[in-house]
Amino acid sequence: MTGLFIDPFLWITIGLILIVITFLFFWFRRSYDPIGRKILAAVFMIYLATIVRFTLIPAPYEGSLGPGLQLGEYYQFLPFYTIVESFQEGTWLGVIGGQILLYLLLPIFFGILISDDIHFIWAFAIGTLLSFSIQLMEFGINLIIGYPTRVADIDSIILNTLGAMIGYAIFKYYRRSRRKQNKPVLPDAIAPRDRSATAAKL
């Protein structure tokens, strides 16, 4: 029982769940949008919580926790080092594919829930800044905890941004296809009740 009260990561996870539940409660209660859009909003919140879970909440560290750890083990600032290493070790699918997929849906959700005219620059900025912020927080958590459970890696920013750009390209292709067919970008099942809310371009 003692571990329940001293484990900060358990409480972070519980806090994330409570934030998602609170958001969804007020969204469903006050929003007049179609049920399909509300479900997408719920999925989006779960998606964001998943990003936080797999980036900010440290995994169990199996190495030494002694004074032998150096500050350089807390970060990796050499571009493409981790990418090249993953190919050499045969772990590229999980390392590269996982980092890309983690941010692939971000601009798609943004285009559906915020603005269907999301611009390339905004998609790039959202992916890069979110990834950079998370890496910065990972480094800070490492310093606070005193050992590197998740290394702040510049390659994560590169791959996350690439994933966001691929997601943007997918949504842009979908948007262009719908407009060529003279159809609204968002079907009625997921479109906001007030269509003018998404008319303004970012």
Salt bridges, closest charged atoms under 4 A:
ASP33 OD2 - ARG37 NE 3.52
ASP117 OD1 - ARG175 NH1 3.83
ASP117 OD1 - ARG179 NH2 2.54
